[in-house]
Amino acid sequence: MKNVHCIMLIDDNTDDNYFHERTIRKSGLQSIIIVMESAEAALEYLKAKHEHPDAHPDLIFLDINMPGMDG
């Protein structure tokens, strides 16, 4: 089974982000977890060029209903 190197969580609820990040870390399937609290911040992160190639998420978990910009 191939490991996922980078997972991005996008949710405006900090409690949900904490719970999901903790659950993912316990799974041991990833090495990097990026947590964003808005869709706008996530888009800016994804548009930016990162020096480390693993900083680009392999998998994104996205909250569908958020203030400002929905998923």
For each residue, the residues with C-beta under 8 A, 3 or more apart:
1:
2:
3: 29 30 31
4: 7 29 30 58 59
5: 30 31 32 54 58
6: 30 31 32 33 34 54 55 56 57 58 59
7: 4 24 30 32 33 34 57 58 59 60 61
8: 33 34 35 36 42 45 57 59 60 61
9: 17 20 21 24 33 34 35 36 60 61
10: 36 37 38 39 42 60 61 62 63 66 71
11: 16 17 20 37 61 62 63 66
12: 37 38 63 66 67
13: 16 17 63
14: 17 18 37
15: 18 19
16: 11 13 19 20 63
17: 9 11 13 14 20 21 35 37
18: 14 15 21 22
19: 15 16 22 23
20: 9 11 16 17 23 24 61
21: 9 17 18 24 25 33 35
22: 18 19 25 26
23: 19 20 26 27
24: 7 9 20 21 27 29 30 33
25: 21 22 28 30 33
26: 22 23
27: 23 24 30
28: 25
29: 3 4 24
30: 3 4 5 6 7 24 25 27 33
31: 3 5 6 54
32: 5 6 7 54 55
33: 6 7 8 9 21 24 25 30
34: 6 7 8 9 45 55 57
35: 8 9 17 21
36: 8 9 10 39 41 42 45
37: 10 11 12 14 17 41
38: 10 12 41 42 66 68 69
39: 10 36 42 43 62 66 68 69 70 71
40: 43 44 68 69
41: 36 37 38 44 45
42: 8 10 36 38 39 45 46 60 62
43: 39 40 46 47 69
44: 40 41 47 48
45: 8 34 36 41 42 48
46: 42 43 56 57
47: 43 44
48: 44 45
49:
50: 53 55 56
51: 55
52: 55
53: 50 56
54: 5 6 31 32
55: 6 32 34 50 51 52
56: 6 46 50 53
57: 6 7 8 34 46 60
58: 4 5 6 7
59: 4 6 7 8
60: 7 8 9 10 42 57
61: 7 8 9 10 11 20
62: 10 11 39 42 71
63: 10 11 12 13 16 66 71
64: 70 71
65: 70 71
66: 10 11 12 38 39 63 69 70 71
67: 12
68: 38 39 40
69: 38 39 40 43 66
70: 39 64 65 66
71: 10 39 62 63 64 65 66
